[in-house]
Amino acid sequence: GGGAGGAAAGGGLARRHERGGSGGCSEAPPSHRVATIRGSAAVKRLAVLPCKRRILTEDTRGLCALWEVLPRGSCVRRFDAGEKYDKLLAELAEPTAQRTYSASWFTASARSGALELTLCASSAFNAEGYASELGIAGQEDFRVNLGEQLLCALFASWRERQKPSRAAANGAGGSGAGGGGAGGANSSGAGSDGGGGQCAFRSLEQTPVLICDGSVVTARSRASRLGDLPDGAVPSWVGQAVLHAQFSPRAPLKLSFFLQPHPASGLPLLPPDCNKLAAATALRLDKVIAYVEERVPSGKPLALFASGKPLAPDMSLGAVRAFVWKSADEMVLQYKQA
């Protein structure tokens, strides 16, 4: 921080005067520039892409980069000098190119010149994804919460430091804070002791973490040193998510929709108890197609349509509603032979 840097600079200045003797500095400063030490270029503007997992940035040199919040937490592409920010943003945010969508679960800024993400209790758990698309092996149909995944990665050292006290509490007959099963309805289980896997983030140990109460910074640390924070420094909502996989999304993570045959398909209707479904907004359409094909004999693969437009099988239900359906009315998906 600034305090440590100031102390080091002051010490260096004192030693310089000692070498110069009582008469002060023995050498006059040069009259011309002898060297240039360039720092890293600062981020001057950014945009969170509609998928809410990637961010496009432009730095002070005019160079653009694409950052992936999940699953890797790193820069995934640096664009050539001739590629302009506005054109790249228009291409990357084009509605027809979107495959996933979720409510906002973080805010991004660059006030320090570096890319910064802020998570707060009111929105951090508003987005989900499937393990298969996040690179978590062996649990393809397992849904994980994106905010919980990021918090668990950042607070890994703090979580390790809590294990002895939790074990002691359990040994004394305590259940631990929120240690029961009550959080199951709101939890993906990815952060619990017996839960699912973790995204393959890059090393986040040196990532600076600020904990704030409103606009007041109450703790400042590298991620690797979060375990050294005093008791009570980590907000309870973060602790509940990281230690017990308990959290409360504020945005709906499911949506309902109707399934109907396309007017030009000649295919039959689904039974009345099968034509209206409620599913996770993160569910991909290939799962919906498989559901229809099991119940509608067509002899050929099926495709889905919404608002008269064909839908890619790798789109999520949330993406269809946000970028194709675009209505508050209950969504209708039509099936037809591909």
MINU-708957 format. One record per residue: x, y, z of N, C-alpha, C in turn; residue in three letters. Coordinates in steps of 0.001 Angstrom, whole numbers, plus 500000, padded with zeros to 6 digits. Example, Ala and Ser with C-alpha at 12.3 -4.5 7.8 and 13.67 -1.06 7.14 Angstrom:
REM residues 2
513190494310507800512300495500507800513200496700507800ALA 512850497750507080513670498940507140512900500030507870SER 
//
This chain:
REM residues 338
500828498812500000500000500000500000500854501226500000GLY 500231502423500037500960503669499972501851503887501181GLY 501405503406502376502211503601503577503535502891503490GLY 503516501635503046504762500867502944505694501486501915ALA 505130501916500786505965502522499753506602503806500240GLY 505840504614501012506396505857501528507553505615502471GLY 507426504595503327508504504298504274509767503876503539ALA 509633503062502509510805502607501760511473503774501055ALA 510674504658500459511261505799499754511982506716500729ALA 511419506932501901512055507779502896513381507209503345GLY 513439505899503559514686505265503971515766505421502928GLY 515412505267501647516404505420500575516937506833500517GLY 516084507824500734516523509215500710517495509501501843LEU 517228508957503037518119509168504187519499508590503908ALA 519575507420503312520880506807503026521650507622501998ARG 520947508234501052521608509053500034522316510247500691ARG 521664510871501658522273512010502345523462511578503185HIS 523402510393503755524531509918504549525768509758503676GLU 525600509218502472526744509026501592527317510365501135ARG 526458511375501022526934512659500539527613513496501605GLY 527564513082502853528220513829503920527347514973504389GLY 527927515834505241527158516908505860526780517992504871SER 527463518048503753527162519078502770525987518743501874GLY 525302517605502116524154517214501297524576516340500144GLY 523749516275499124523986515396497977525193515890497186CYS 526099514975496820527333515349496134527162515443494636SER 526044514920494080525855514910492634524627515726492266GLU 524755516586491267523600517337490773522738516428489915ALA 521415516611489935520552515784489091520849516031487620PRO 520697515048486761520973515233485337520026516253484725PRO 520500516957483709519694517992483059518831517445481937SER 518981516199481602518185515593480541517758514186480976HIS 516768513656480314516261512317480640517276511268480229ARG 517611510369481148518608509340480856517972507972480627VAL 516746507791481086516091506494480898514597506665481096ALA 513833505756480531512381505725480705511984504355481233THR 511298504325482332510781503075482902509278503073482714ILE 508806502233481850507379502202481527506643501226482451ARG 505537501671482970504680500791483754503668500091482864GLY 502832499293483462501791498606482705500752499618482235SER 500219499385481067499166500262480554497911500098481403ALA 497240501201481676496036501176482501494800500907481650ALA 493823500255482231492539500044481564491784501372481581VAL 491351501838480401490645503126480344489147502965480103LYS 488714501844479519487280501573479417487047500088479289ARG 485831499670479638485517498238479666484027498041479482LEU 483647496826479136482237496459479001482068495001479401ALA 481098494734480273480734493368480621479844492835479504VAL 480209491710478926479441491150477812478140490536478306LEU 477152490359477434475834489895477871475829488558478603PRO 476803487701478347476856486417479039477174486574480519CYS 477660487741480931478040488061482319479193487185482810LYS 479993486688481865481172485897482228482454486458481609ARG 482327487353480639483484487900479950483422489428479919ARG 484606490037479861484722491492479884485705491914478796ILE 485306492905478008486198493489477001486798494769477578LEU 488119494928477447488787496130477946489616496788476853THR 489857498086477026490799498825476189491740499574477123GLU 493049499506476858494001500178477735494453501510477139ASP 495325502195477852495767503529477446496619503522476180THR 497055502340475732497771502241474455496818502011473295ARG 495514501846473612494531501557472582494415500084472259GLY 495053499218473052494993497777472822493831497165473604LEU 493158496216472974491987495583473572492304494162474027CYS 491589493717475043491765492359475568490422491821476022ALA 490288490507475967489079489823476416489408489014477656LEU 488683489286478745488918488643480029487768487713480358TRP 488102486568480909487095485576481288487022485514482814GLU 485906485936483373485728485872484826485639484413485262VAL 484824483646484576484700482209484807484732481511483460LEU 485359480320483386485902479536484505487368479792484847PRO 488104480600484078489546480673484313489998481885485126ARG 489238482973485084489654484157485813490910484792485246GLY 491019484877483928492248485389483315491946485967481945SER 492965486590481336492838487107479976492885485929478998CYS 491900485851478123491836484728477181492208485137475757VAL 492266486468475513492671486897474165493118488354474208ARG 494232488643473550494694490020473341494613490318471852ARG 493923491366471500493657491673470107494809492481469490PHE 494909492419468173495940493163467454495701494665467568ASP 496751495431467348496685496885467530495645497534466624ALA 495405496968465463494456497585464533492997497322464842GLY 492708496455465798491324496100466109490768497085467129GLU 489675497758466755489131498850467544488078498367468544LYS 488071499024469693487207498635470804485725498639470404TYR 485250499719469789483825499825469475483367498726468517ASP 484193498424467529483827497370466577483844496001467252LYS 484851495752468084484917494474468799483721494303469727LEU 483359495368470426482230495287471348480937494991470599LEU 480746495637469451479540495379468659479474493926468212ALA 480620493355467839480641491959467392480420491000468556GLU 481099491244469679481020490320470807479674490387471522LEU 479011491545471460477719491703472130476536491497471196ALA 476802491125469961475728490877468987474767489815469535GLU 473467490117469631472517489165470225472535487775469602PRO 472696487699468280472667486391467629473885485534467972THR 474925486158468540476130485410468898476104484895470330ALA 475077485250471093475040484892472512474518483472472703GLN 475146482745473599474728481377473902474279481209475355ARG 474740482082476230474317482024477634473929483432478085THR 473141483471479144472724484747479719472347484524481171TYR 472670485506482006472232485471483400472070486891483882SER 471417487047485018471323488365485643472718488809486081ALA 472887490096486262474181490619486705474518490091488096SER 475753489628488282476149489094489593477428489756490111TRP 477988490668489348479128491467489806479096492793489059PHE 479839493756489564480072494999488831481561495097488529THR 481886495703487397483281495833486974483641497305486859ALA 484874497634487222485366499000487095486874498952486871SER 487456500118486635488912500222486449489407501506487088ALA 488888501838488263489264503087488925490746503127489291ARG 491319501961489550492742501912489907493641501784488680SER 493042501649487505493811501395486293493868499919485941GLY 493491499067486901493406497619486669491945497203486690ALA 491669496065486112490308495542486103489919495105487513LEU 488798495616488012488319495317489359486906494758489294GLU 486626493741490099485282493178490209484778493369491637LEU 483503493705491764482881493861493075481690492926493176THR 481662492118494247480529491255494543479875491753495821LEU 478549491791495825477831492195497024476724491189497306CYS 476249491200498552475300490175498997474011490181498187ALA 473617491333497672472328491443496990472319490847495588SER 473481490589495002473491490105493616474522489023493329SER 475408488706494262476539487814493976476116486419493542ALA 474918485982493913474524484598493649473402484500492612PHE 473333485467491717472240485540490749472492484779489451ASN 473599484047489359473924483379488090474388481957488336ALA 473964481066487450474367479662487504474943479231486160GLU 475645478118486193476132477484484975476255475994485216GLY 476345475228484141476515473788484278477991473432484346TYR 478289472433485130479680472031485329480373471737484008ALA 479657471149483056480265470784481778480780472005481031SER 480034473112481047480469474307480311481507475110481078GLU 481679474807482366482667475510483179483937474691483367LEU 484034473559482685485255472765482731485428471942483991GLY 484336471669484726484410470830485926484121469400485497ILE 485126468565485515485006467214484966484186466304485872ALA 483495465360485232482808464300485965481452464669486519GLY 480991465921486313479708466324486864478974467191485851GLN 478806466645484652478323467437483535476955468066483785GLU 476052467368484464474696467873484678474534468568486020ASP 475645468873486664475624469506487980475637471016487799PHE 474667471726488403474619473182488305475439473797489424ARG 476221474807489088477028475495490086476722476982490034VAL 476858477636491169476606479068491258477901479819490972ASN 477855480784490057479068481459489615479689482307490725LEU 478866483024491473479399483828492561480042482986493639GLY 479416481867493963479993480974494966481333480417494493GLU 481425480078493209482675479550492670483810480570492825GLN 483538481828492491484582482849492574484976483120494026LEU 483998483191494911484306483430496330485111482278496922LEU 484756481048496577485494479891497098486943479898496615CYS 487165480335495380488534480400494857489343481498495549ALA 488721482647495753489436483761496374489707483531497863LEU 488750482917498561488848482755500008489318481356500397PHE 490065480692499525490534479331499813491422479288501049ALA 492347480255501176493249480236502341492493480533503625SER 491518481406503551490694481696504733489887480471505138TRP 489363479762504145488589478557504442489460477506505132ARG 490686477327504655491588476356505278491863476714506735GLU 491973478015507009492251478446508376491062478194509304ARG 489851478089508738488666477871509575488470476408509955GLN 489159475489509267488902474059509502489175473612510933LYS 490293474015511573490511473564512957489415474004513913PRO 488958475262513798487921475736514707486592475056514441SER 486316474762513166485066474058512846485107472635513372ARG 486269471979513242486397470616513754486234470588515270ALA 486796471603515942486669471660517395485220471875517802ALA 484509472729517064483103472979517385482265471728517187ALA 482539471000516109481783469771515863482108468708516904ASN 483365468656517328483757467685518347483128467965519686GLY 482809469249519932482174469614521194480669469504521129ALA 480172469000520010478731468806519884478037469914519140GLY 478816470921518676478211472024517930478006471632516492GLY 477080472302515863476787471991514466477524472907513521SER 478147473985514048478798474954513156477758475892512590GLY 478184477092512206477239478093511708476602477621510421ALA 475288477466510459474575477082509249474975475723508731GLY 475419474826509577475980473579509081474972472525508720GLY 473688472813508916472687471813508609472381471751507140GLY 471254471142506810470878470971505413469903472013504929GLY 469622473049505735468596473999505373468924474764504107ALA 470200474880503776470582475662502600470467474903501304GLY 470016473667501317470011472859500106469218473460498972GLY 468071474090499310467225474626498249467874475793497532ALA 468740476520498212469369477689497615470821477457497274ASN 471280476227497351472709475981497227473003475029496094SER 474092475299495417474547474369494392475361473248494998SER 475832473438496230476663472428496868478110472485496453GLY 478474473355495503479837473351494984480863473796496002ALA 480428474562497007481403475038497971481379474277499268GLY 480526473275499418480415472554500675481469471469500765SER 481665470958501986482727469974502194482522468727501339ASP 481269468350501141481028467140500362480405467422499026GLY 480551468662498544479847469076497347480593468792496073GLY 480289469620495055480827469374493734482210469945493542GLY 482607470088492248483960470493491932484126471988491882GLY 485335472394491494485704473800491454486227474138490068GLN 485899475331489580486436475785488297487961475815488337CYS 488559475585487174490023475548487091490563476969486911ALA 490454477778487971490973479141487910492492479126487767PHE 493019480221487201494455480465487321494749480708488796ARG 496011480746489176496358481014490566495882482415490958SER 495080482498492007494558483777492482495238484234493763LEU 496339483586494151496955483867495444497388485312495589GLU 497871485933494502498368487301494588497309488345494240GLN 496077487914494064495004488842493736494670489721494940THR 494699491052494791494310491920495908492815491807496184PRO 492456491729497454491057491628497872490779492740498884VAL 489743493524498637489286494539499578487920494136500117LEU 487740494195501418486456493941502055485925495281502538ILE 484712495602502122484155496923502405482844496817503163CYS 482595497819503976481296498021504619480768499333504075ASP 479897499240503066479510500438502347480689500953501550GLY 481048502210501756482188502795501055483474502731501870SER 483411502127503057484565502063503952485281500725503783VAL 486586500771503485487388499552503376487726499078504786VAL 487261497874505152487499497341506490488654496351506539THR 489052495799505400490192494876505354490771494897503955ALA 492086494724503883492793494735502607493863493656502674ARG 493885492753501665494818491632501733494994491012500360SER 496102490302500178496217489383499057495358488160499356ARG 494872487484498314494018486321498537494728485263499377ALA 496035485099499175496791484080499915496897484390501399SER 496660485670501808496792486059503210495446486289503891ARG 494362485963503216493050486176503827492868485341505088LEU 493582484217505165493504483385506367494070484060507596GLY 494836485141507422495419485856508554494514486948509091ASP 493369487178508451492466488226508927491902487864510296LEU 491634488857511135491058488577512455489628488047512344PRO 489172487395513396487802486883513420486813488015513179ASP 485822487726512374484797488719512097485096489637510948GLY 486287489541510365486639490445509265485922490071507970ALA 485660488778507781484981488319506567483475488397506782VAL 482736489054505893481279489174506065480607487806506202PRO 479542487769506975478870486488507249478328485855505977SER 477849486683505009477281486098503800478352485412502955TRP 479590485935503017480700485276502334481057483977503047VAL 481134484016504374481454482818505146480449481707504944GLY 479168482050504909478137481029504707478286480354503341GLN 478629481130502326478789480562500986480044479711500883ALA 481160480212501416482445479528501275482535478289502156VAL 482014478370503371482142477253504316481009476238504200LEU 479789476718503901478627475841503995477787475767502724HIS 478206476470501655477449476474500393476016476914500620ALA 475806477880501474474479478414501744474424479868501297GLN 473446480169500457473296481512499925471897481664499372PHE 471482482899499133470125483178498670470163484037497414SER 469973483442496239469898484242495016468724485208495080PRO 468922486418494591467848487413494579467122487448493237ARG 467715486886492204467086486825490888466609485385490646ALA 465500485198489916465024483841489638466026483069488794PRO 466295481834489181467236480988488450466518479945487593LEU 465181480020487558464381479144486707463388479978485923LYS 462905479411484829461831480038484065460911478959483523LEU 459678479327483256458704478388482702458469478712481227SER 458088477694480462457867477884479023456958476783478505PHE 456339477053477351455470476088476684456210475453475507PHE 455857474216475209456363473503474028455196473212473098LEU 455324473619471847454266473409470861454894472973469541GLN 454149472219468712454676471903467375454679473153466495PRO 455694473273465657455740474368464690454573474201463715HIS 453910475294463293452750475159462383453056474389461108PRO 454289474440460638454631473762459389455213472368459615ALA 455185471876460847455866470609461141455006469378460891SER 453693469497461084452838468332460994453002467368462147GLY 453706467766463194453952466905464353452839467067465376LEU 452611466048466198451525466119467185451884466990468380PRO 450848467365469113451029468078470368451594467142471431LEU 452291467700472353452690466936473536451481466756474449LEU 451463465716475262450369465558476222450251466794477115PRO 449048467103477616448848468327478417449767468434479627PRO 450129467311480207450993467366481391452473467432481025ASP 452790467503479739454187467540479297454530468782478478CYS 453544469634478216453811470750477295454167472064477991ASN 454119472084479311454582473252480043455621472814481064LYS 456804473425480994457919473016481838458477474214482599LEU 459140473923483692459935474907484424461330474326484554ALA 462320475097484151463695474586484156464656475726484470ALA 465894475354484757466931476341485060467193477214483842ALA 467402478509484073467711479406482959469005479005482260THR 469875478269482959471147477839482374471005476582481520ALA 469824475950481515469648474697480762469825474933479267LEU 470605474070478626470825474181477189469680473551476414ARG 469454474070475203468326473614474403468472472178473936LEU 469698471655473856469825470253473432469132469318474428ASP 469061469719475700468333468922476693466826468992476441LYS 466344470155476034464918470308475730464566469502474478VAL 465443469549473477465206468763472252465122467276472581ILE 466023466795473414466002465376473798464702465031474514ALA 464217465953475343462949465742476057461804465577475063TYR 461752466433474034460676466363473043460802465095472205VAL 462016464765471783462214463593470919461800462291471612GLU 461899462251472926461463461060473661459952460893473628GLU 459223461994473395457764461976473494457049462182472175ARG 457787462637471155457179462878469843457926462049468805VAL 457331460956468324458015460131467312458029460849465966PRO 459232461163465483459322461864464204460220461145463212SER 461081460267463711461991459556462829463186460369462405GLY 463181461672462698464286462551462342464609463447463530LYS 465830463988463562466163464927464638465256466155464605PRO 465025466748465762464173467916465868465004469177466125LEU 464417470293465777465009471605466057463964472458466750ALA 464411473480467466463514474365468189463512475758467561LEU 462361476427467695462195477781467175461532478639468254PHE 461833479936468218461156480913469076460986482194468287ALA 459808482777468356459505483995467592459812483804466106SER 459621482579465616459860482287464209461307482104463824GLY 462220482148464775463645482049464481464202480711464943LYS 465057480076464129465683478822464569466663479080465704PRO 466758478123466596467588478263467794468732477261467774LEU 469916477710468135471073476822468215470935475913469430ALA 471248474623469284471093473692470412471949474031471626PRO 473044474804471429473899475120472569473495476409473283ASP 472381477014472879471867478177473595471214477741474897MET 471247478611475884470547478344477136469144478946477064SER 468268478474477944466921479030477993466956480521478309LEU 467853480913479211467969482325479550468372483171478366GLY 469272482653477519469695483390476331468554483527475332ALA 467750482477475174466610482547474257465633483623474718VAL 465340483626476006464381484623476517464923486050476368ARG 466208486252476637466784487598476625467026488130475214ALA 467454487266474297467924487743473001467009487392471825PHE 466090486443472004465200486050470906463740486329471256VAL 463292485824472380461887485995472778461594487459473117TRP 462396488060473949462352489498474269460965489989474692LYS 460286489222475495458947489597475935458740489146477362SER 457889489860478081457551489461479450456543488317479472ALA 455906488033478328454949486930478252455671485597478413ASP 454922484587478806455528483270478980456070482762477641GLU 457274482261477664457968481893476435457360480631475812MET 457312480634474477456817479485473722457926478999472791VAL 458284477732472904459246477104472004458511476136471100LEU 458799476208469814458156475325468846459158474314468314GLN 458701473086468127459585472031467631459186471623466221TYR 460197471242465448460019470914464036461159469998463617LYS 460948469197462596462026468348462099463156469232461550GLN 464375468882461921465527469704461509465790469576460018ALA 
//
